[in-house]
Amino acid sequence: MLLSRVSLNALRTFAEVARYQSLSKAAARLCISPSAVSHQMKLLEQQLETKLLIRRSQGVELTDSGQQLACYAITAMQQLEQGLQSTLHPHSEQLKVAIIPALLQRWLVPRLAHFYHSCPRAQLTLIEQDSLADFQQQDIDLHLHFGSGEFTGLRSERLMPEQAVPVCSPSLLASRPNKAQLTKNRLLTKIRLLQDDCTRRLYYTGFEEDKPGGLSWQGWYNQTDMTLNQQQPVTGFSHMGSMLSAAQQGVGVALGWQQLIQPSLENGSLVCLSEIRVPLKYSYYAVAPTEHFERPAVQQFLHWLRSSISCS
């Protein structure tokens, strides 16, 4: 059997080298010296009689054979780690979830206490991440992502749609003559508009289709048959969460996403300025390799998610 002729320790080291594309980073991860990593890579190449790495001035590059082996080695080490965790902690359910920051901060965190009440043995690790998780390179069980649901080589489950509506703090609304006047005059021309980085770029370029879900103020006005004052002051933010926090502090009016602002609407820290809600093109999805959906911890978390969404 080929496996009996290969050093398992060298395979573990190779998985870390492939993950980080660096001998020194793999060494730091494994708490050994870079020279020890280099020695194990040479040993593995000798045992397989195959070139796996090409040394570069900045890290290493995997050969075609190295890339093929890396897919299996990284997955195998992740599965072994999960098996060890299950053996050592049989009464806990370990789950690592990547999630877009705004959804984590504004939707999941307010519901975490309910999750742990429903699943007291669960052990969650939550990772803020905008870009889709690389499940071959990252130790991630599931990603709660926003997009079209079409992710090459991955399975996705649509969780909930999204729509946009203007919101502001009650204090900002109270500072205006009256709400009816505010709405009648199209949010007034003197109120500062707040928008995330995505809509900030779209506001000036006009290419709304270039960013998933990116609905600009201009786009919202267009779909409501209203006219945007192009001279209206605008403040841009790199993330939706910080933009909504600014809205809560009375900085201006934000084009909020319904699912993200719902807890703030319920606790009264934000109020809607219009009954018109414009649907976004994309939705929230649970995304992972197909086999991840069979993991008990993933199934438990998704069951809770579906239940929470249906009750909201």
C-alpha positions in Angstrom: 0.0 0.0 0.0 1.4 3.4 -1.1 0.4 5.1 2.2 2.6 2.8 4.2 5.7 4.1 2.3 4.9 7.8 2.9 5.6 9.8 6.1 2.3 10.9 7.6 4.1 13.7 9.4 5.5 14.9 6.1 2.0 14.8 4.6 0.7 16.9 7.5 3.5 19.4 6.9 2.8 19.5 3.2 -0.9 20.3 3.9 0.2 23.4 5.8 2.8 24.4 3.2 0.1 24.1 0.5 -2.4 26.0 2.5 -0.1 29.0 3.1 2.1 28.7 0.0 5.1 29.3 2.4 7.6 27.2 4.2 8.1 29.8 7.0 4.3 30.2 7.6 3.9 26.4 7.7 6.8 26.2 10.2 5.2 28.8 12.4 1.8 27.0 12.3 3.4 23.7 13.2 5.9 25.2 15.8 8.9 23.7 14.0 11.8 25.3 12.1 11.7 26.2 8.4 14.6 23.9 7.8 12.6 21.1 9.3 9.7 21.9 7.0 12.1 21.9 4.0 13.6 18.6 5.1 10.1 17.0 5.3 9.2 18.3 1.9 12.3 16.8 0.3 11.5 13.5 2.1 8.0 13.5 0.8 9.1 14.2 -2.8 11.7 11.4 -2.5 9.1 9.0 -1.2 6.6 9.8 -3.9 9.3 10.3 -6.6 7.4 13.4 -7.7 8.2 17.1 -7.6 5.6 18.9 -5.4 7.1 22.3 -4.9 9.0 25.0 -6.7 10.9 27.3 -4.4 10.5 31.0 -5.2 12.0 34.1 -3.6 8.6 34.8 -2.1 7.2 31.5 -0.8 6.7 28.4 -2.9 4.6 27.4 -5.9 2.9 24.0 -6.2 3.5 21.9 -9.2 0.6 20.3 -11.0 1.2 17.1 -8.9 1.5 19.3 -5.8 -1.8 21.0 -6.4 -3.5 17.6 -6.9 -2.1 16.2 -3.7 -2.9 19.4 -1.8 -6.6 19.0 -2.4 -6.6 15.6 -0.7 -4.0 16.4 2.0 -5.7 19.5 3.3 -9.1 17.8 3.3 -7.7 14.7 5.1 -6.1 16.8 7.8 -9.3 18.8 8.4 -11.3 15.6 8.7 -8.7 14.1 11.1 -8.8 17.2 13.2 -12.6 17.0 13.3 -12.4 13.3 14.3 -10.0 14.1 17.1 -12.2 16.9 18.4 -15.2 14.6 18.4 -13.2 12.0 20.3 -11.8 14.3 22.9 -15.0 16.4 23.2 -17.9 13.9 22.5 -20.5 16.2 24.1 -19.9 19.3 22.1 -20.7 20.1 18.5 -17.8 22.1 16.9 -18.9 24.3 14.0 -16.9 27.0 12.1 -19.1 29.4 10.2 -17.8 32.2 7.9 -20.4 35.0 7.6 -20.5 38.4 5.9 -19.9 41.0 8.6 -23.1 42.9 8.5 -25.2 39.7 8.6 -23.2 38.5 11.6 -23.4 41.8 13.5 -26.9 42.8 12.6 -28.8 39.6 12.2 -27.0 36.6 13.9 -25.6 38.2 17.1 -29.0 39.4 18.3 -30.2 35.8 18.0 -27.2 34.0 19.4 -28.6 33.6 22.9 -31.7 31.9 21.4 -29.4 29.6 19.4 -27.5 28.5 22.5 -30.7 28.0 24.3 -31.9 25.7 21.5 -28.5 24.1 21.1 -26.7 24.2 24.4 -24.0 21.8 23.4 -23.0 23.6 20.2 -19.6 25.3 20.0 -19.6 28.0 17.4 -16.7 29.8 15.9 -17.9 32.8 13.8 -15.5 34.3 11.2 -16.3 37.7 9.5 -15.6 37.3 5.8 -16.9 39.1 2.8 -15.3 37.0 0.1 -16.5 33.4 -0.4 -14.7 31.0 1.7 -12.0 28.8 0.1 -13.0 25.5 1.6 -9.8 23.8 0.4 -7.6 26.4 2.0 -9.7 27.3 5.1 -11.0 25.2 7.9 -14.6 26.4 7.5 -17.7 24.2 7.7 -20.2 26.7 6.2 -20.4 30.2 4.8 -23.4 32.4 5.1 -22.9 34.5 2.0 -24.8 37.0 -0.2 -25.1 36.5 -3.9 -26.8 34.6 -6.7 -26.5 31.2 -5.2 -24.4 29.9 -8.1 -21.0 28.9 -6.7 -18.9 26.6 -8.8 -18.2 23.2 -7.2 -20.3 24.1 -4.1 -23.8 23.5 -2.9 -25.9 26.4 -1.8 -29.3 26.7 0.0 -31.3 30.0 -0.2 -32.1 31.3 3.2 -33.8 34.6 2.7 -34.2 37.4 0.2 -33.4 41.1 0.9 -34.9 44.4 0.2 -33.9 48.0 0.8 -35.8 50.8 2.7 -34.7 54.3 3.9 -34.1 54.4 7.7 -32.9 56.9 10.3 -32.7 57.4 14.0 -35.8 58.7 15.9 -33.8 61.7 17.1 -33.1 62.7 13.5 -36.7 62.4 12.6 -37.7 64.4 15.7 -35.4 67.2 14.6 -37.4 67.7 11.4 -40.6 69.7 11.3 -42.7 66.5 11.0 -42.5 63.1 9.5 -45.2 63.8 6.9 -43.3 66.8 5.6 -40.1 64.7 5.6 -41.6 62.0 3.4 -43.6 64.4 1.2 -40.4 66.2 0.3 -38.5 63.0 -0.7 -36.5 62.8 2.5 -35.7 66.5 2.1 -32.8 67.8 0.2 -30.8 68.9 3.3 -30.7 65.5 5.0 -27.4 63.7 4.6 -27.6 60.3 2.7 -25.6 57.4 4.1 -24.5 54.5 1.9 -22.1 51.6 2.1 -19.0 51.4 -0.1 -20.7 49.3 -2.7 -23.5 51.8 -3.2 -21.0 54.7 -2.9 -19.1 53.5 -6.0 -22.4 52.8 -7.8 -23.7 56.3 -7.0 -20.9 57.8 -9.1 -20.5 55.1 -11.8 -24.1 54.1 -12.3 -23.1 50.4 -12.9 -25.5 48.9 -10.4 -25.3 45.5 -11.9 -21.6 45.2 -11.2 -22.0 44.6 -7.4 -24.2 41.9 -5.9 -27.2 43.5 -4.3 -25.7 47.0 -4.6 -28.7 49.3 -4.8 -27.7 52.9 -4.9 -29.8 55.8 -3.7 -30.3 56.7 -7.4 -31.5 53.2 -8.0 -33.9 53.3 -5.1 -35.4 56.6 -6.3 -35.7 55.3 -9.9 -37.7 52.3 -8.7 -40.0 54.5 -6.6 -40.7 57.1 -9.3 -39.0 59.8 -7.2 -36.3 62.2 -8.2 -32.9 62.3 -6.3 -31.4 65.7 -5.6 -27.8 65.2 -7.1 -26.5 68.0 -4.7 -27.7 66.1 -1.6 -24.7 65.5 0.7 -23.5 61.9 0.9 -21.3 60.0 3.3 -19.9 56.6 2.2 -18.9 53.6 4.5 -16.9 50.6 3.7 -19.4 48.3 5.3 -23.1 48.2 5.9 -22.8 47.6 9.6 -20.9 50.9 10.2 -23.3 52.8 8.0 -26.3 51.6 10.0 -24.5 52.5 13.3 -24.0 56.0 11.9 -27.7 56.1 11.1 -28.6 55.1 14.6 -26.4 58.0 15.9 -28.4 60.5 13.8 -25.8 61.2 11.2 -28.2 60.8 8.3 -30.6 58.6 6.4 -29.4 55.1 5.4 -30.6 52.9 2.6 -30.9 49.9 5.0 -31.4 46.2 4.1 -34.6 44.9 5.7 -33.1 41.7 7.3 -30.2 43.6 8.8 -32.3 46.5 10.2 -35.2 44.4 11.6 -33.7 44.1 15.2 -33.1 47.9 15.2 -36.6 48.6 14.0 -38.0 46.3 16.8 -35.9 48.0 19.5 -36.7 51.5 18.2 -33.2 52.6 17.4 -34.1 53.0 13.7 -37.4 54.0 12.0 -38.5 53.6 8.4 -39.1 56.7 6.3 -41.1 54.9 3.6 -43.5 52.1 3.1 -41.7 51.3 -0.2 -39.3 48.4 -0.1 -37.2 47.7 -3.2 -36.2 44.0 -3.6 -32.5 43.3 -4.2 -31.4 41.1 -7.0 -29.5 38.7 -4.7 -30.2 36.7 -1.5 -28.5 35.2 1.5 -27.3 31.6 1.0 -25.7 28.9 3.1 -22.8 27.7 1.0 -20.4 24.7 1.4 -19.1 21.6 -0.3 -21.9 19.1 -0.6 -20.4 16.7 2.0 -20.4 19.5 4.6 -24.2 19.6 4.6 -24.1 16.0 5.9 -22.2 17.0 9.1 -24.5 16.8 12.2 -23.3 20.2 13.4 -24.1 21.9 10.1 -27.5 20.2 9.9 -28.3 21.4 13.4 -27.3 25.0 12.7 -29.2 25.1 9.4 -32.3 23.7 11.1 -32.1 26.5 13.7 -31.5 29.1 10.9 -34.6 27.9 9.0 -36.7 28.0 12.1 -35.5 31.5 13.0 -36.1 32.9 9.5 -39.6 31.4 9.3 -40.5 33.1 12.7 -39.0 36.5 11.8 
